[in-house]
Amino acid sequence: MEKDNREVLLEVKNLEVTFNNSRRNKGFRAVKNANFQIYKGETFGLVGESGSGKTTIGRSIMRLNPISNGEIWFEGKRIDGKISKEDRRDVIRNIQMIFQDPAASLNERATIDYCVSEGLYNFHLYENEEDRERKVDEALESVGLLPEHKSRYPHEFSGGQRQRIGIARAMIMEPKFIIADEPISALDVSIRAQVLNLMNKFKEERGLTYMFIAHDLSVVRYFADRIAVIHNGRIVEVAPTDVLFKYPLHPYTLSLLQAVPMPDPQIEKAKELVVYDESKRDFSGEKPTLQPIRPDHLVFANDREMKEYEEKLSLMEKDIV
Amino acid sequence: MVNDPILSVKNLEVKFKVRDRVLTAIRNISLDFEEHKVVAIVGESGSGKSVFTKTFTGMLDINGEVTQGKIWFEGRNLMDIKDDKGWEEIRGKKIATVFQDPMTSLNPVRTIGYQISEVIMKHQGKSKEEAKKEALELMTKVGIKDPERRYDEYPFQYSGGMRQRIVIAIALACHPKILICDEPTTALDVTIQAQIIRLIKDLAEEYQFTTIYITHDLGVVANVADYVAVMYAGQIIEFGTVDEIFYDSRHPYTWGLLSSLPQLGLKGEELFAIRGTPPSLFEEVKGDAFAPRSNYSMKIDFIKEPPIFDITDTHWAKTWLLDPRAPKVEPPLVIRTLHQRMLDMTKKGGVYGER
């Protein structure tokens, strides 16, 4: 699967996360055998509904959730489980997270100055006080805030501004990889575009790699290069964005696509509603796995389903459907 | 303008007292609601859309007050109601509301069945057995499978979508004339959202109620609405049929809202973003409230509030751009080509993909 011309930044192999696991209790498997790679410089979208395990995957990459099986590799180094102190510092510095709720993720008793420079303090990433201030000013300016905002507290800002502070405190660490967990779903419609544009700007300027976690396919369509669809802890389809939108194969992907509300009354009112009902699917045959149907298009299926998908896909590629 | 309004709002003004300061949340709104139609109210948070509809059921917070205006419903002015007892005739019975978060609307320590039948017993004076029978019927109507078993369960045993169905069932228990849906699907997953929207539509047909939909999601609006009211800073700045708002909008704020939608964005193209933030309603708004954020503002926008300009019998907007003396302005390209863009982006059935 590895492409020679693209450098893999992060690789997740057979990842499994179980909550409440003990000898007596079998626990709840939140993530089941997840496999994917994220290439350097791309935006990787992870889409699924609440409870599908998408946030759990993000948190286990950040080492916030212990994993029960599998491996996570970052820049050729294994970063899960027990690792050396230096490696752990590297991970914390190079992988930053942007959270959904900017109000809850900023310390409300600290000034913006402190919120943004906390990472610098922790890692002593500044030569002297002047240097630190310069870095904070630059970070604030890059997200469209002013240096005089530094002495204020988080509650004095609007939701969109708070999210930009959240982005500034991630960016000041000069990370290589950013996990953005629903960064715009708590924001107002008119503010969302601002934050998306800002994230795009950083991607272009600094060659950042993103993992964008969302429940809304319409946002991911605009923002991501490749998309993985996750359902009940299992990745059911992975494909480049335009391929996924053109040739969706897994029934769950189809139902997600169907559910995106379109801002066009004529199209939206004529749309039919398809409800994904897992219990109505035919699960006969062998156990399905996530396997490639085209070199960069993977789908969760067994051999029988693969045949069906292959037929459907070749028909679609001929533009008959 | 609208034939046969079921509810008619005239010159409504609402003020809140917040820490010795006065905030004007609703600034002179007049609007008629046509019977059996769906009106969607869109706007960002703080624009006053929830406050506006809360005045219909007397549910303003204690520090809020209707300082001016009338709301006509069934031949009487609702603003004449002075106490909670009077509101009980209207609230829940004639005008019911479905809120965003179903967990906070339901009582966590009472069974689902109790919460539905309680309403039926109270408002319709039925016996416990009759109420249970009707409650079970309602549960079936809102799509709860195996209602007999689920009747005695508690809210925590229900998923978010199922809870919202129960809240809808409770709202329908009194056969209201008007159902206000205040962001009913914002807390739900997209797949569930589609189902709830469909459910409300089907029930509106069956129970013959008028729907008022509050949402910030223009995709949902396109699906549900007959008419759309766009709110900004405590005013309705544009009103029209759903087609008029989506294909022929006139107010720069409506243009901004539509063109910032990621659904319309093409990869690699920068999304349009509305600059700045809404004005503070603690201070008096001078001129057009949207002018400081607009790319189309003129001198007069900062001096004088624009009046309502009629575009068709059903479509009006409050912007000086419609004044005959104003220079002719073309809406942004995204707006002019919205339908074509969406057609190009979707295939048969209205789903993304190549045609």
Boltz contact constraints between the chains, C-beta under 6 A:
constraints:
  - contact:
      token1: [A, 49]
      token2: [B, 189]
      max_distance: 6.0
  - contact:
      token1: [A, 50]
      token2: [B, 189]
      max_distance: 6.0
  - contact:
      token1: [A, 158]
      token2: [B, 277]
      max_distance: 6.0
  - contact:
      token1: [A, 188]
      token2: [B, 44]
      max_distance: 6.0
  - contact:
      token1: [A, 188]
      token2: [B, 45]
      max_distance: 6.0
  - contact:
      token1: [A, 189]
      token2: [B, 216]
      max_distance: 6.0
  - contact:
      token1: [A, 190]
      token2: [B, 44]
      max_distance: 6.0
  - contact:
      token1: [A, 190]
      token2: [B, 274]
      max_distance: 6.0
  - contact:
      token1: [A, 193]
      token2: [B, 260]
      max_distance: 6.0
  - contact:
      token1: [A, 193]
      token2: [B, 271]
      max_distance: 6.0
  - contact:
      token1: [A, 193]
      token2: [B, 273]
      max_distance: 6.0
  - contact:
      token1: [A, 194]
      token2: [B, 273]
      max_distance: 6.0
  - contact:
      token1: [A, 196]
      token2: [B, 271]
      max_distance: 6.0
  - contact:
      token1: [A, 197]
      token2: [B, 270]
      max_distance: 6.0
  - contact:
      token1: [A, 197]
      token2: [B, 271]
      max_distance: 6.0
  - contact:
      token1: [A, 197]
      token2: [B, 273]
      max_distance: 6.0
  - contact:
      token1: [A, 218]
      token2: [B, 262]
      max_distance: 6.0
  - contact:
      token1: [A, 218]
      token2: [B, 263]
      max_distance: 6.0
  - contact:
      token1: [A, 219]
      token2: [B, 262]
      max_distance: 6.0
  - contact:
      token1: [A, 222]
      token2: [B, 262]
      max_distance: 6.0
  - contact:
      token1: [A, 222]
      token2: [B, 265]
      max_distance: 6.0
  - contact:
      token1: [A, 245]
      token2: [B, 352]
      max_distance: 6.0
  - contact:
      token1: [A, 245]
      token2: [B, 353]
      max_distance: 6.0
  - contact:
      token1: [A, 246]
      token2: [B, 353]
      max_distance: 6.0
  - contact:
      token1: [A, 246]
      token2: [B, 354]
      max_distance: 6.0
  - contact:
      token1: [A, 255]
      token2: [B, 191]
      max_distance: 6.0
  - contact:
      token1: [A, 257]
      token2: [B, 351]
      max_distance: 6.0
  - contact:
      token1: [A, 257]
      token2: [B, 352]
      max_distance: 6.0
  - contact:
      token1: [A, 258]
      token2: [B, 351]
      max_distance: 6.0
  - contact:
      token1: [A, 259]
      token2: [B, 190]
      max_distance: 6.0
  - contact:
      token1: [A, 259]
      token2: [B, 191]
      max_distance: 6.0
  - contact:
      token1: [A, 259]
      token2: [B, 194]
      max_distance: 6.0
  - contact:
      token1: [A, 261]
      token2: [B, 219]
      max_distance: 6.0
  - contact:
      token1: [A, 261]
      token2: [B, 220]
      max_distance: 6.0
  - contact:
      token1: [A, 261]
      token2: [B, 223]
      max_distance: 6.0
  - contact:
      token1: [A, 262]
      token2: [B, 219]
      max_distance: 6.0
  - contact:
      token1: [A, 262]
      token2: [B, 350]
      max_distance: 6.0
  - contact:
      token1: [A, 263]
      token2: [B, 218]
      max_distance: 6.0
  - contact:
      token1: [A, 263]
      token2: [B, 219]
      max_distance: 6.0
  - contact:
      token1: [A, 263]
      token2: [B, 222]
      max_distance: 6.0
  - contact:
      token1: [A, 263]
      token2: [B, 261]
      max_distance: 6.0
  - contact:
      token1: [A, 263]
      token2: [B, 263]
      max_distance: 6.0
  - contact:
      token1: [A, 264]
      token2: [B, 222]
      max_distance: 6.0
  - contact:
      token1: [A, 264]
      token2: [B, 342]
      max_distance: 6.0
  - contact:
      token1: [A, 265]
      token2: [B, 222]
      max_distance: 6.0
  - contact:
      token1: [A, 265]
      token2: [B, 242]
      max_distance: 6.0
  - contact:
      token1: [A, 265]
      token2: [B, 243]
      max_distance: 6.0
  - contact:
      token1: [A, 265]
      token2: [B, 246]
      max_distance: 6.0
  - contact:
      token1: [A, 267]
      token2: [B, 342]
      max_distance: 6.0
  - contact:
      token1: [A, 267]
      token2: [B, 346]
      max_distance: 6.0
  - contact:
      token1: [A, 267]
      token2: [B, 350]
      max_distance: 6.0
  - contact:
      token1: [A, 268]
      token2: [B, 222]
      max_distance: 6.0
  - contact:
      token1: [A, 268]
      token2: [B, 223]
      max_distance: 6.0
  - contact:
      token1: [A, 270]
      token2: [B, 350]
      max_distance: 6.0
  - contact:
      token1: [A, 271]
      token2: [B, 350]
      max_distance: 6.0
  - contact:
      token1: [A, 273]
      token2: [B, 194]
      max_distance: 6.0
  - contact:
      token1: [A, 273]
      token2: [B, 198]
      max_distance: 6.0
